[in-house]
Amino acid sequence: MVKIWSRSELNMRKVIILAETCLAVAAFLGLMTAGRLFAAPQGAKREWPPNDRSRPLPPVIAPGTSSTQEKAGAPPSDAIILFNGHDLSNWESVAGGGPAKWKVGEGYFEVAPRTGDIQTRQAYGDCQLHIEWATPNPPRGTDQDRGNSGVFLHGLYEVQVLDSYAKLTYVDGAAAYDNVTYADGEAGAVYGQYPPLVNASRKPGEWQTYDIVFHGPRFNAGGKLLRPAIMTVIHNGVLVQDHVSLTGPTAFESRPPYRVTPEKLPLTLQDHNHPVRFRNVWLRELRGEE
């Protein structure tokens, strides 16, 4: 038997359906609004609760091996190799941009005095840099004129390379420096700004390592400095610069202010007229967690 609805019943049925529809739409809009309220702002890092098993796991890499005096170690599997042990194809002269004119030996390259600084052909931003270096043996010269070179992040911020070897005498904790210079100009210094926390230098001719974590400066659209350049430096396995904030580009007897620069710039190595050697140069670009 077919039920025949009266006009009043039909009107009541329409009211009920309309009410149910409005409630469903309201619930949907409420969920959407809550999602917007609790979602991370655009460009911000997502806040994860502790021990959340849905949080993405980090990428897996092979960590590489340590170097010895006889042999350079292997870089991590995600590293960008800046020197392959055979040629300077990843480098160019700073002046003019032509081929790098430094000498290449068996597994190393060496400053060719008075040929000029060299820089990477590619630009890099925030990074972990590994570089090994050795000052000439027998040593020659004194002060800053002895085994001098430099590692310039962004071509502007120098970690000093110098023969700064000192013998520990164990008399009142003193050390006998083979080569004395100003504190913020010895090996491990952020040149002209921060002396190293300790002198961890090896003898001339021995391979030394720098592991540098670098975060470049940031500027807003109007050119205002939002964040200074920051460096951490480990010299021969010893912390010598602990997350220091730079006052601006490094320079001799001056403190230049920041100027607006891109987030990525080449890495530069300095020709200071001394045949300093380098090997096992690689970096890892730092992107952070999304």
C-alpha positions as a printed Julia matrix, in Angstrom:
290×3 Matrix{Float64}:
   0.0    0.0     0.0
   1.41   3.39   -1.0
   1.43   6.05    1.71
   0.0    9.35    0.59
   1.65  12.33    2.36
  -0.49  15.27    3.34
   0.67  18.81    2.51
   1.58  19.47    6.17
   3.57  16.21    6.38
   5.46  17.07    3.2
   6.33  20.5     4.51
   7.58  18.97    7.8
   9.67  16.45    5.84
  11.27  19.29    3.85
  12.12  21.13    7.07
  13.8   18.03    8.53
  15.87  17.42    5.36
  16.91  21.07    5.24
  17.94  21.0     8.91
  19.98  17.82    8.43
  21.73  19.36    5.4
  22.59  22.54    7.34
  24.02  20.5    10.21
  26.2   18.48    7.82
  27.52  21.64    6.11
  28.23  23.24    9.49
  30.15  20.17   10.66
  32.2   20.15    7.45
  33.03  23.86    7.75
  33.95  23.34   11.39
  36.43  20.62   10.47
  37.94  22.78    7.76
  38.32  25.73   10.15
  39.91  23.54   12.84
  42.35  22.21   10.28
  43.4   25.72    9.35
  43.71  26.74   12.99
  45.97  23.85   13.95
  47.94  23.54   10.72
  51.46  25.0    10.62
  51.65  28.4     8.91
  52.86  28.35    5.32
  56.65  28.13    5.27
  56.87  27.11    8.96
  58.15  23.79   10.25
  55.5   21.35   11.37
  55.39  20.73   15.1
  55.45  17.01   15.82
  54.37  15.53   19.16
  57.03  13.48   20.97
  57.63   9.96   19.68
  55.11  10.29   16.84
  55.52   7.15   14.72
  54.02   8.88   11.68
  56.89  11.37   11.6
  59.02  10.77    8.46
  62.27   8.92    9.04
  65.53  10.62    7.98
  67.31   9.61    4.76
  69.9    6.84    5.1
  73.48   7.47    3.93
  76.83   5.7     4.11
  78.96   7.77    6.53
  82.34   7.43    4.8
  85.7    6.73    6.45
  88.36   8.67    8.33
  91.57   9.89    6.76
  95.1    8.93    7.76
  98.33  10.78    7.05
  98.92   8.36    4.19
  95.47   8.27    2.64
  92.4   10.47    2.41
  89.2    8.96    3.74
  86.02   8.35    1.77
  83.32  11.04    1.9
  79.7   10.35    2.93
  77.52   9.0     0.17
  75.47  12.21   -0.07
  78.49  14.53   -0.29
  79.26  16.8    -3.23
  82.86  16.07   -4.22
  84.8   19.27   -4.86
  88.17  17.6    -5.54
  88.27  14.17   -7.17
  91.98  13.63   -6.53
  92.92  14.13  -10.19
  92.02  17.57  -11.5
  90.52  20.96  -10.68
  87.51  20.67  -12.99
  85.2   21.88  -10.2
  87.27  25.04   -9.67
  88.08  28.25  -11.53
  90.21  31.34  -11.04
  88.47  34.11   -9.12
  90.04  36.69  -11.42
  88.47  36.26  -14.83
  86.82  32.91  -14.22
  89.31  30.9   -16.3
  90.75  27.49  -15.38
  92.3   27.21  -11.92
  96.08  27.48  -12.25
  97.09  25.7    -9.08
  99.27  22.57   -9.15
  97.71  19.1    -8.98
  99.73  16.25   -7.48
  98.97  12.66   -6.56
  95.72  12.95   -4.6
  96.17  16.61   -3.68
  96.34  20.09   -5.13
  98.65  22.91   -4.15
  98.65  26.69   -4.24
 100.73  27.97   -7.14
 101.99  31.23   -5.61
 100.9   34.44   -7.31
  98.43  32.75   -9.65
  95.45  34.05   -7.63
  92.61  32.7    -5.53
  90.39  29.92   -6.83
  86.68  29.3    -6.3
  84.15  26.55   -6.96
  82.33  26.75  -10.27
  79.06  26.14   -8.45
  77.52  28.22   -5.67
  76.54  26.69   -2.33
  74.51  27.82    0.66
  74.26  26.43    4.18
  76.59  23.45    4.31
  78.86  21.05    6.13
  82.32  21.43    4.59
  85.22  19.01    4.99
  88.66  20.06    3.79
  92.16  18.76    4.56
  95.29  20.87    4.28
  99.03  20.8     4.97
 101.48  23.67    5.3
 104.93  23.43    3.67
 107.72  21.43    5.27
 110.39  22.61    5.84
 108.63  25.77    6.98
 109.72  29.19    5.83
 108.95  32.68    7.1
 107.35  33.95   10.29
 104.07  35.33   11.56
 101.48  35.58    8.74
 104.18  34.86    6.14
 104.34  31.15    7.0
 102.09  28.5     5.47
  99.28  31.0     4.97
  96.06  30.38    3.05
  92.36  30.58    3.86
  89.01  28.86    3.39
  86.34  31.45    2.51
  82.72  30.38    2.87
  80.64  32.35    0.35
  83.95  33.86   -0.7
  83.56  36.31    2.22
  83.94  34.57    5.58
  87.43  33.17    6.2
  88.62  30.33    8.37
  92.36  30.92    8.55
  94.93  28.41    7.34
  98.41  28.95    8.84
 101.4   27.13   10.26
 100.47  27.59   13.93
 102.19  24.52   15.37
 103.21  24.8    19.02
 105.09  22.31   21.22
 103.6   21.59   24.64
 106.36  22.03   27.24
 104.33  20.81   30.24
 105.96  23.53   32.33
 103.16  25.47   34.03
 100.92  24.4    31.16
 102.88  26.54   28.74
 103.43  25.92   25.06
 106.33  26.89   22.84
 105.05  28.32   19.56
 107.17  27.67   16.5
 105.37  30.6    14.85
 103.75  33.43   16.79
 101.05  35.67   15.34
  97.98  37.55   16.58
  95.31  35.36   18.18
  92.55  35.92   15.61
  94.96  35.19   12.76
  96.2   31.72   13.65
  94.93  28.41   12.32
  91.32  27.75   13.3
  90.47  31.43   13.66
  87.52  33.12   12.02
  89.95  35.65   10.64
  90.0   38.97   12.46
  86.95  38.12   14.58
  87.31  34.97   16.7
  90.52  33.24   17.84
  90.21  29.45   18.07
  89.15  28.13   21.47
  92.36  26.08   21.51
  95.35  25.6    19.22
  94.94  22.09   17.78
  97.55  22.45   15.01
  99.75  19.65   13.74
 103.34  19.93   12.55
 104.21  21.47    9.18
 103.81  18.94    6.38
 101.23  16.87    8.27
  97.66  16.67    7.0
  95.14  18.62    9.05
  91.35  18.68    8.82
  88.66  21.3     9.04
  85.03  20.3     9.45
  82.97  23.46    9.15
  79.22  23.9     9.61
  78.18  27.14    7.95
  74.86  28.96    7.89
  74.88  32.01    5.66
  73.26  35.34    6.47
  69.65  36.07    5.58
  68.15  39.36    4.46
  64.59  40.53    3.95
  63.27  42.06    0.73
  64.32  45.5     1.93
  67.92  44.42    2.57
  67.67  44.28    6.37
  69.83  41.62    8.04
  67.57  38.96    9.55
  70.27  36.5    10.59
  74.07  36.8    10.65
  76.41  34.19    9.22
  77.09  31.46   11.78
  80.02  29.04   11.91
  81.09  25.99   13.87
  84.63  24.74   13.19
  86.28  21.47   14.23
  90.06  21.4    13.7
  91.7   17.98   13.76
  88.71  16.59   15.66
  88.69  19.42   18.25
  85.98  22.09   18.54
  87.63  25.49   17.96
  84.63  27.67   16.95
  81.33  27.03   18.71
  78.38  28.35   16.69
  79.83  31.87   16.47
  77.88  34.75   14.88
  79.98  36.76   12.47
  79.92  40.56   12.53
  80.15  40.65    8.73
  82.74  39.62    6.11
  86.22  38.93    7.5
  89.04  41.36    6.7
  92.46  42.57    7.85
  92.31  45.2    10.62
  88.69  46.12    9.84
  85.12  44.96   10.43
  83.17  45.48    7.2
  79.38  45.52    7.57
  77.12  43.0     5.9
  75.93  43.71    2.42
  73.03  41.95    0.74
  74.23  38.73   -0.9
  72.52  35.67   -2.43
  71.85  32.63   -0.26
  74.31  30.65   -2.41
  77.83  31.73   -3.39
  81.06  29.91   -4.38
  83.6   28.57   -1.9
  87.0   30.29   -2.26
  90.54  29.17   -1.41
  93.22  31.8    -0.95
  96.55  32.22   -2.71
  98.73  33.9    -0.05
 101.97  33.1    -1.91
 102.63  29.88    0.04
 102.48  26.35   -1.47
  99.83  25.04    0.92
  98.32  21.7    -0.1
  94.69  20.56   -0.01
  92.94  17.2    -0.42
  89.64  15.43    0.29
  87.4   18.46   -0.22
  83.67  17.8    -0.07
  80.5   19.35    1.29
  76.96  18.44    2.18
  74.23  20.96    1.59
  72.04  21.51    4.65
  68.31  21.74    4.02
  66.85  21.0     7.44
  63.67  19.09    8.29
  60.55  19.94    6.33
